[in-house]
Amino acid sequence: MNLTIMKRALLNSVLGGVLATVGACHHQSGNGDNDASVNTDQGAGSDFSMACATSSAKAELAPLDMLIILDTSASMDYEGKWTSVKLALKSFVANTQAAGLGFGIQYYPLRAQCNRSDYAVPAVPIQVLPMGNAAITASLEEQQMSGGTPIVPAFEGVFDYLKQWATANPTHKVVMVLASDGAPDDSCIAPTDMGATNSLANATQIAMEAYTSNPQVSTFVIGVGSETSTLQQIATAGGGQAIFVDTSTDIQGAFLDALTNIRGNALSCQFPIPNVSDGGTLLDFDAVNVLYTSAPNAQPDSLVNVGDITKCGSAPLNGWYYDDPLNPTEVVLCQDACAKAVAGTTGRIDVVFGCKTIVL
């Protein structure tokens, strides 16, 4: 049975499916829906000697929605920065691997550069790729470089939009990507009814509030140029990462790589645990195992429970942990294990219930 992890998330073709099987956990090769072969040589305590239960539940990754705020200030006209960024974005949204990603675009500065409400209406609202390709391409071609870098009012407006979007789409993971060649400048420096003062401290505070609020919106940064190190503070506060593009090298290729990396890192491998019981018995969280199968007909590898995220360094390529060990709601793959799982196009993750957990 071919189970699709996500019908419209960014990596919908990356992981073939996620099967949460309730009960005992021996998988035997065959034609049944719950059948698969298991590599039992994955570590001490591995015991897949019982017949697999027939009941199962599917666990899904959350769909990913991304809105990018593009710097169109006058300085982006230098060193071929805008041309390279535009070409990289066209390539990114046209790539078949981006199909299923929710993607939208906003620019700054706008004509009323300090008015937060104007930024709350994206140039291209979030649409599921490839549906929005034509609108994104046309929008990119229309842009002309001018003005400064009013990041704070842009943040205020864009986060207003994204919070409304996230509220309307509660099962989605929503992220904002700032692409800029500089930090907030002296644009909009006087507080007005239109928004807060344009400063790095305010931009960082807004990103932190978006990340720590409910619904949650994460912030990532792509710095284009040599004067962007201060933007790291914004990404850190927003629960994301900052990637910096060296304008003396291949800007287009580096920007495309940055988008690809953010796409993968934004969609973490978090698998909700189904609300299930076996014959009236509550689920035993000490009897949960995670299997990774790289390709159809390949032997699954048993991953190991490392306890929590701080222990991922002990088993980076095959570690997992619960979001909350005392009250688990999700199985989470360590970052490197997640990257390995989503690197191909034929892999799948199985969350299997009923046998003693393989621990570090």
C-alpha positions, 0 to 999 in steps of 0.5 A: 500500500503506497501511503503518501505523507502529505498531499500538498506539502513541499516534500510531498514526493520525498517521503513515500508515506508514514504508517503508524501501526498499532499493536505488535511490531513484526513486519513480514514481507508479503502483499498485506497493507501492513506488510514490510520486511524489517532489519533486526540487526539494528542494535541491542534490544531490537525484538520484532518477533511478534505478529503485526496487528492489522489496525493502523493509522497514518501519521502526516507531516504538516504542509509547509507555507512560505512567504518571502520578503524581497529587498528591492532597495536601490542597493540591490541593483549593484553587483548583479544582486537583483538579477541573480536573486530573481533568476534563482527564485524563478528556478526554485518555484519551477522545480518539480520538487517544490510542487505542493509548497505554499509560496507567496511574495512581498517586497520592500520598500513599497511606495508608502514605505512606512505603512504596515497595512500596505505590507499586509497585502502580499504582491503574490498571496500564498498559493500552492505550487506550481499553481502560482508560478506564472504570477510569481514570475510576472511579479518578479519581472515588474520590480524596480530597485529604489529606496531604503530598507524599512524592514520593521513596517514590512515585518509588521504587515507581513506577520499580520498576514501570516498570522491570519493565514496560520489561524485559517490553516492550523495544520500547516507550518508557516514560515517567513523568509527575509532576503536582504542586503542590509539591516534596517536603516534610517527609513521610518525612524520616527514612531508613527501610527503607521508602525514602530521605529525601523530598528534592528531591535524592533525587527528582532522583537517582532520576529521573536513574538511571531515565533513564540505566539500561537499560531507560530510563524518562524523566520529565516534570513538570506543575507545577500552581501557582506554587511548582513551579519546583524541579520543573524539576530533576527533569524535566531529570535525567529526560531530559524536560521540565517544563510549568507550569500557571497556576492563575489561568487555565484549569487544565483546558485548560492541563493537557490541553495539557500532557499533549498536548505531553508525549505528542508530545515523549515519542514522538520520531521515531526510525526504526530502520534495517533490517538490509538489504543490496543484492545482498550489498553493505553499506548505504551510509549516505551514500546514505540519504534521508528523505521526508515526505508530508503527505497521500495523493497529495501530493508528498513533501518531501525532508528534509535530513541536518543531521549531528547534533542540534546542527545542527537549528537550521539546518533545524528544519522539515526536518532529520534526523540519525543517532543515531550518525554512525559506527555508525548504527542509527536515523534521527532527525527534528529536533524541529520536523520531528517535530512537523510530521510528527505534527501531522496524521492523514494524513502519512507518512515514507519512509526511502529507500536508494540515492541520495546523501544530501541534506545541509545 
